[in-house]
Amino acid sequence: MERDTERMHLGVYAAGTGNHVAGWRYAGASQSGEDFEAFRRIAESAERGRLDFFFVGDNLACVPEEHPGMVARLEPFTLLSALAPLTRHIGLIGTASTTYCQPYSLARRFASLDHISGGRGGWNVVTTSSPESAANFGLDTLTAHDLRYRMADEFAEAVKGLWDSWEGGARIADPETGVYVDAARIHPLDHEGEFYSVRGPLNHSRSPQGRPVIVQAGSSESGQAFASRHAELLFSVQQEIDAARAFRRGILSRARAQGRDARWIRVLPGLMPVLGGTEAEARGKLDVLGRFVDDSAAMHLMSDRLGYDMSRYSLDEPVPDLPRSEHIHGYVDVHIARARKAGQTLRDLYNLFAAARGHAVVSGTPEQIADMMEEWFRARACDGFVLLPAYFPAGLDEFVDEVVPILQKRGLFRTEYEGTTLRSQLGLPVPENRYSAQRASGTGQVKRSRGATSAPTLHHT
């Protein structure tokens, strides 16, 4: 069984300047990645539409030629923690790099977010591919792609171990007996690996949802291998329904080979919906945005995504034969193959990256957009979508007000939230704590904390 539900999942990728490279120039659009009120409105609109999650990316360098939303932006943990008390149900997913952090500090930050939000936190795992970021952390060169993923694999294992270091019921807080914790239910990690050494335990009790949801967006071979071992939600780049179906099927197969239950993995491609009362009106919006594009910014964005300086090529010639990029060749595979199949020029790719950073763009009436989404979902090409509105707030508000009701009427999307955690929105089970599982099964020695003086009390998660 490849999917446990016939209801799609939807999230919004929140970029303060809009996801289109020129979205900030659209009439009435938010123009800053540092405007908290703009993000608050995005989160509130998404929750009004019963979306599963609010997702923010991150950047560890300032590159003026980059997408405007990445040049100056709020730090994800700060933003999501501020939004947590202003929302009640929607998941809060933030990006954090394994290359420029330590497992203990990252595990603690996401555990804090999960406690503050009542179990709505999610970690988008990235390894960071920009040389500018490396220079900001004292490195002369960027760590090689495959090595970054080897490090990330160990990093994720350590983080999950730290999130498990407190069993459920470990914090007793009994004023009558004066017992605050059951020390036998708090476990040091004692991780000694190739790249990291982490003693633990974490100074956080067990998360309200067991542990934060792990999200990943890599499409390279190393990225897919990492996702098959760790990711519960994949944010993918897809342009064609058949390729999307093959990608999802491949990820689920890889996960099963790792001993995972494929029912508990969600694959959501990015989608930029541009709505209009008619097809012509929707196309007109895209045309307006296209006229606003700054050529240098769009060229830098395409070069960054493909891994090469594309300014050396003519935009009006066929797409050139590019060797695989060392750090993001998954994008090359998807977009070069599609462009050649369609007989496109490099300008067509250029316009695609300007619009949605390589993700699919669909324009049309609300019914037409709902039709496309339903087709992909029913074909098992995806489990839903990560929405990338071209501009905020109207781009999301229009989707919530005009497309969501159609999906609800067709029985494809929820009409009310059925839980309060991100896992409940995604239909994912609470992970079993490894120590509680050992205790319940009676197999294996339960690791005890240093200083524990009594046998553990049996409280199962």
Legacy VTK file of the C-alpha trace (Angstrom):
# vtk DataFile Version 3.0
C-alpha trace
ASCII
DATASET POLYDATA
POINTS 461 float
0.000 0.000 0.000
1.687 3.204 -1.182
-0.565 5.756 0.502
-2.703 5.591 3.630
-5.114 8.351 2.587
-6.816 9.757 -0.502
-6.646 13.316 0.790
-3.847 15.558 -0.428
-1.495 17.589 1.734
-0.745 21.245 1.087
1.824 23.635 2.496
2.998 27.117 1.611
6.596 28.152 1.015
6.695 31.613 2.571
9.025 34.123 0.926
8.377 37.672 2.040
9.021 39.084 -1.427
7.042 36.360 -3.197
8.422 33.253 -4.870
8.651 34.784 -8.336
11.952 36.649 -8.646
9.965 39.815 -9.477
6.939 39.082 -7.292
7.735 41.972 -4.981
7.109 44.405 -7.856
3.522 43.277 -8.398
0.849 45.788 -7.350
0.048 45.456 -3.638
2.708 42.808 -3.026
4.854 42.437 0.072
8.335 43.780 -0.653
10.441 42.586 2.284
11.770 39.349 3.704
12.034 41.077 7.082
8.415 42.242 7.475
6.999 40.160 10.307
3.456 41.376 9.690
3.651 40.045 6.140
4.664 36.611 7.415
1.958 36.730 10.077
-0.633 37.345 7.379
0.731 34.489 5.261
0.508 32.110 8.238
-2.997 33.232 9.133
-4.210 32.881 5.526
-2.655 29.421 5.272
-4.321 28.342 8.506
-7.640 29.783 7.355
-7.289 27.528 4.301
-6.568 24.514 6.563
-3.127 24.036 4.989
-0.800 21.499 6.595
2.236 23.709 7.072
4.018 27.045 6.743
7.554 26.528 5.390
10.474 28.966 5.438
13.823 28.526 3.743
17.102 30.079 4.789
20.323 31.484 3.413
23.644 31.801 5.252
25.117 34.453 2.981
24.120 37.776 1.472
24.431 37.656 -2.317
22.838 40.813 -3.788
22.261 39.089 -7.149
20.240 36.309 -5.493
16.457 36.013 -5.300
15.253 39.114 -3.377
13.685 36.935 -0.703
17.105 35.466 0.096
19.149 38.664 0.204
17.714 39.968 3.485
15.464 37.684 5.517
14.380 36.807 9.031
16.162 33.938 10.753
13.830 30.886 10.703
13.806 29.912 14.402
13.089 33.472 15.470
10.315 33.860 12.895
8.625 30.524 13.591
8.792 30.957 17.363
7.117 34.350 16.995
4.387 32.855 14.794
3.730 29.876 17.066
1.465 31.663 19.593
-0.396 33.435 16.766
-1.450 30.134 15.149
-3.048 26.989 16.526
-2.933 24.154 14.006
-0.623 24.809 11.094
2.796 23.148 11.039
5.896 25.337 11.246
8.803 24.051 9.147
12.178 25.785 9.195
15.421 25.231 7.312
18.709 24.544 9.082
22.045 23.404 7.697
23.929 20.327 8.877
27.182 21.752 7.521
27.297 24.873 9.676
25.774 23.666 12.927
26.283 21.008 15.601
23.777 18.226 16.320
23.183 19.224 19.943
22.440 22.885 19.273
20.182 22.114 16.309
18.296 19.361 18.171
17.726 21.759 21.050
16.431 24.591 18.835
13.896 22.396 17.081
12.844 20.779 20.352
12.240 24.280 21.730
10.155 25.197 18.679
8.178 21.981 19.043
7.424 22.694 22.712
6.548 26.350 22.080
4.166 25.389 19.250
2.609 22.369 20.947
4.122 19.859 18.536
4.025 21.672 15.196
7.741 21.865 14.385
9.519 20.476 11.330
13.187 20.514 10.278
14.026 21.033 6.598
17.473 19.449 6.336
19.932 21.165 3.990
23.668 20.734 3.535
24.200 24.216 1.986
25.817 24.445 -1.432
26.968 28.072 -1.675
30.672 29.022 -1.515
29.649 32.370 0.019
28.214 30.535 3.018
31.414 28.549 3.475
33.413 31.784 3.583
31.138 33.132 6.317
32.125 30.195 8.516
35.873 30.490 7.986
36.203 27.932 5.189
38.241 28.635 2.056
36.389 26.068 -0.049
32.993 24.437 -0.111
32.882 20.929 1.345
32.375 18.386 -1.445
28.781 17.385 -2.178
28.967 13.686 -1.273
30.990 14.408 1.854
28.382 16.917 2.999
25.741 14.219 2.722
27.878 11.684 4.595
28.178 14.245 7.360
24.455 14.995 7.181
23.588 11.325 7.544
25.527 11.028 10.781
24.247 14.425 11.907
20.603 13.375 11.457
21.170 10.123 13.333
22.658 12.044 16.255
19.788 14.548 16.282
17.161 11.799 16.287
19.043 10.106 19.113
19.028 13.308 21.133
15.285 13.758 20.535
14.826 10.238 21.931
17.001 10.832 25.000
13.960 11.575 27.181
11.290 8.908 27.324
7.674 9.850 27.760
6.864 10.307 31.445
10.450 11.142 32.400
9.399 14.511 33.804
7.295 13.709 36.881
7.209 17.077 38.684
5.419 15.721 41.776
5.298 18.443 44.459
4.231 15.925 47.104
7.262 13.650 46.741
9.663 16.293 45.478
10.592 14.056 42.528
11.025 16.162 39.390
12.374 13.581 36.921
12.754 9.832 36.660
16.471 9.809 35.882
16.270 6.215 34.625
14.153 7.487 31.735
16.707 10.082 30.630
19.471 8.600 28.499
22.874 9.881 27.384
23.454 9.406 23.687
27.207 8.744 23.869
27.565 9.155 20.105
31.101 8.775 18.762
31.146 8.876 14.981
33.294 9.801 12.031
32.415 13.497 12.201
30.605 14.160 15.488
30.916 13.383 19.160
27.779 14.008 21.224
27.287 12.861 24.791
23.712 13.988 25.550
21.100 13.739 26.873
19.236 16.706 25.450
18.050 19.266 27.989
14.484 18.990 26.658
11.776 16.495 27.534
10.105 14.421 24.842
8.426 16.425 22.096
4.632 16.786 22.078
4.631 14.946 18.724
7.395 12.479 19.587
9.920 14.432 17.568
9.816 17.177 14.912
9.024 16.073 11.356
12.102 15.705 9.128
11.828 17.376 5.713
14.294 17.203 2.818
14.476 18.721 -0.657
17.570 17.218 -2.323
17.135 15.589 -5.740
20.702 14.392 -6.341
21.641 10.744 -5.856
23.090 11.540 -2.428
20.039 13.628 -1.554
17.639 10.842 -2.472
19.680 8.312 -0.505
19.551 10.608 2.521
15.796 11.103 2.100
15.165 7.358 1.911
16.799 6.939 5.316
15.511 9.995 7.184
12.910 12.165 5.454
9.219 12.010 6.266
8.296 14.797 3.854
10.090 15.442 0.548
9.891 18.817 -1.197
10.683 17.885 -4.807
11.222 19.651 -8.123
9.040 18.156 -10.854
7.760 19.390 -14.198
6.170 16.311 -15.783
3.572 13.997 -14.278
5.306 10.811 -15.454
8.678 11.920 -14.082
7.028 12.912 -10.806
5.364 9.507 -10.519
8.664 7.743 -11.209
10.470 9.918 -8.641
7.905 9.202 -5.936
7.894 5.493 -6.716
11.699 5.437 -6.573
11.852 7.206 -3.205
9.289 4.844 -1.681
11.187 1.833 -3.031
14.450 3.135 -1.586
12.757 3.714 1.772
11.358 0.171 1.863
14.862 -1.133 1.143
15.941 0.726 4.298
13.273 -1.120 6.288
10.895 1.841 6.462
7.126 1.784 6.023
6.502 3.738 2.810
3.006 4.730 3.958
4.596 7.269 6.286
6.452 9.281 3.648
4.932 12.293 1.903
6.261 13.514 -1.475
5.178 17.062 -2.334
6.471 18.827 -5.464
6.614 22.606 -5.560
3.856 24.373 -7.503
3.399 28.042 -8.397
-0.317 28.629 -9.082
-1.262 31.849 -10.899
-5.019 32.379 -10.872
-7.339 34.388 -13.058
-11.040 34.574 -13.824
-10.092 33.333 -17.291
-7.013 31.686 -18.789
-6.175 34.973 -20.499
-6.336 36.884 -17.204
-4.036 34.392 -15.492
-1.606 34.485 -18.416
-1.682 38.269 -18.243
-0.490 38.163 -14.643
2.444 35.974 -15.645
3.267 38.329 -18.494
3.280 41.317 -16.120
5.625 39.484 -13.788
7.852 38.532 -16.696
8.233 42.182 -17.733
9.345 43.008 -14.196
12.224 40.501 -14.193
15.689 41.908 -13.655
17.916 40.113 -16.161
20.985 39.879 -13.923
18.995 38.424 -11.007
17.282 35.824 -13.187
20.569 34.824 -14.839
22.289 34.468 -11.460
19.406 32.347 -10.187
19.537 30.008 -13.198
23.330 29.713 -12.967
23.109 28.963 -9.248
20.480 26.248 -9.731
22.245 24.563 -12.653
25.704 24.913 -11.153
27.294 26.774 -14.097
27.780 30.334 -15.297
25.041 30.366 -17.916
25.756 33.939 -19.042
28.337 32.557 -21.497
25.554 30.986 -23.585
23.039 32.604 -25.932
19.506 32.553 -24.535
18.008 32.046 -27.985
19.957 28.893 -28.844
18.952 25.328 -27.901
19.760 24.270 -24.357
23.486 23.436 -24.295
24.892 20.044 -23.397
25.948 20.533 -19.770
27.983 18.066 -17.756
26.572 17.161 -14.365
26.952 19.843 -11.735
29.019 18.703 -8.750
26.570 19.991 -6.186
23.072 20.153 -7.676
22.999 17.852 -10.677
19.454 16.719 -9.863
18.197 20.024 -11.258
20.208 19.491 -14.437
18.643 16.071 -14.966
15.081 17.323 -14.529
15.238 20.554 -16.471
17.680 19.759 -19.274
15.780 16.581 -20.145
12.444 18.387 -20.183
13.759 21.328 -22.214
15.268 19.073 -24.869
12.152 16.932 -25.094
10.065 20.060 -25.704
12.575 21.625 -28.119
13.034 24.629 -25.864
15.723 27.293 -25.928
17.809 28.383 -22.989
15.493 31.404 -22.681
12.644 29.058 -21.802
14.702 27.689 -18.909
15.683 31.223 -17.948
12.015 32.231 -17.718
11.209 29.115 -15.680
13.871 29.847 -13.076
12.822 33.483 -12.908
9.263 32.412 -12.246
9.592 29.649 -9.669
13.250 28.712 -9.168
12.723 25.648 -11.366
9.423 24.453 -9.876
6.286 23.884 -11.931
4.151 26.892 -12.843
0.455 26.495 -13.624
-1.784 29.356 -14.676
-5.512 29.321 -15.301
-8.882 29.479 -13.637
-9.386 27.988 -10.157
-11.115 24.964 -11.713
-8.237 24.389 -14.127
-5.652 24.565 -11.372
-7.681 22.184 -9.213
-7.951 19.826 -12.205
-4.170 19.748 -12.622
-3.617 19.109 -8.913
-6.219 16.342 -8.844
-4.711 14.671 -11.916
-1.257 14.518 -10.344
-2.590 13.350 -6.994
-4.833 10.602 -8.367
-1.999 9.413 -10.635
0.132 8.984 -7.485
2.659 11.417 -8.845
2.555 13.176 -5.469
0.887 13.286 -2.058
0.059 16.968 -2.430
1.965 20.158 -3.151
4.145 22.847 -1.629
2.542 26.058 -2.898
4.868 28.817 -4.091
2.671 31.882 -4.660
4.315 34.327 -7.043
3.570 37.199 -4.665
2.050 37.730 -1.236
-0.488 38.243 0.184
-2.924 38.105 -2.763
-1.308 35.103 -4.454
-2.022 32.898 -1.433
-5.338 34.508 -0.505
-6.695 33.812 -3.994
-5.692 30.154 -3.759
-7.239 29.765 -0.302
-10.477 31.476 -1.292
-10.927 30.030 -4.790
-9.040 26.730 -5.201
-9.241 25.194 -1.722
-13.086 25.147 -1.741
-13.014 23.239 -5.052
-10.593 20.656 -3.649
-12.764 20.352 -0.530
-15.923 19.879 -2.600
-14.196 17.081 -4.506
-13.227 15.378 -1.243
-9.534 15.910 -1.913
-8.731 18.210 0.987
-9.795 18.606 4.603
-12.575 20.967 5.638
-11.398 21.133 9.261
-8.204 20.315 11.112
-8.345 16.949 12.849
-5.425 17.449 15.215
-3.042 20.010 16.638
0.401 18.665 15.678
2.240 18.689 12.362
2.245 14.896 12.399
-1.521 14.836 12.793
-1.936 17.187 9.809
0.338 15.015 7.658
-1.234 11.774 8.859
2.086 10.557 10.257
2.345 8.378 13.376
4.201 9.442 16.510
7.642 7.745 16.352
8.202 5.201 19.073
10.915 6.145 21.530
13.778 3.679 21.099
14.284 3.173 24.843
10.591 2.716 25.565
10.415 0.219 22.690
13.275 -1.801 24.166
11.618 -1.735 27.559
8.233 -2.809 26.184
9.664 -5.637 24.074
11.884 -6.946 26.825
14.709 -7.335 24.308
17.978 -5.516 24.599
19.395 -3.603 27.514
17.836 -0.205 28.139
20.643 2.324 28.452
20.422 4.045 31.847
21.457 7.545 32.650
24.556 8.168 34.666
23.438 8.747 38.220
20.248 6.649 37.989
19.721 4.901 41.322
16.514 2.946 40.853
14.796 0.677 38.402
12.779 2.502 35.757
9.080 3.117 36.259
7.113 1.612 33.366
5.492 4.482 31.470
5.198 3.717 27.760
5.046 6.315 25.005
LINES 1 462
461 0 1 2 3 4 5 6 7 8 9 10 11 12 13 14 15 16 17 18 19 20 21 22 23 24 25 26 27 28 29 30 31 32 33 34 35 36 37 38 39 40 41 42 43 44 45 46 47 48 49 50 51 52 53 54 55 56 57 58 59 60 61 62 63 64 65 66 67 68 69 70 71 72 73 74 75 76 77 78 79 80 81 82 83 84 85 86 87 88 89 90 91 92 93 94 95 96 97 98 99 100 101 102 103 104 105 106 107 108 109 110 111 112 113 114 115 116 117 118 119 120 121 122 123 124 125 126 127 128 129 130 131 132 133 134 135 136 137 138 139 140 141 142 143 144 145 146 147 148 149 150 151 152 153 154 155 156 157 158 159 160 161 162 163 164 165 166 167 168 169 170 171 172 173 174 175 176 177 178 179 180 181 182 183 184 185 186 187 188 189 190 191 192 193 194 195 196 197 198 199 200 201 202 203 204 205 206 207 208 209 210 211 212 213 214 215 216 217 218 219 220 221 222 223 224 225 226 227 228 229 230 231 232 233 234 235 236 237 238 239 240 241 242 243 244 245 246 247 248 249 250 251 252 253 254 255 256 257 258 259 260 261 262 263 264 265 266 267 268 269 270 271 272 273 274 275 276 277 278 279 280 281 282 283 284 285 286 287 288 289 290 291 292 293 294 295 296 297 298 299 300 301 302 303 304 305 306 307 308 309 310 311 312 313 314 315 316 317 318 319 320 321 322 323 324 325 326 327 328 329 330 331 332 333 334 335 336 337 338 339 340 341 342 343 344 345 346 347 348 349 350 351 352 353 354 355 356 357 358 359 360 361 362 363 364 365 366 367 368 369 370 371 372 373 374 375 376 377 378 379 380 381 382 383 384 385 386 387 388 389 390 391 392 393 394 395 396 397 398 399 400 401 402 403 404 405 406 407 408 409 410 411 412 413 414 415 416 417 418 419 420 421 422 423 424 425 426 427 428 429 430 431 432 433 434 435 436 437 438 439 440 441 442 443 444 445 446 447 448 449 450 451 452 453 454 455 456 457 458 459 460
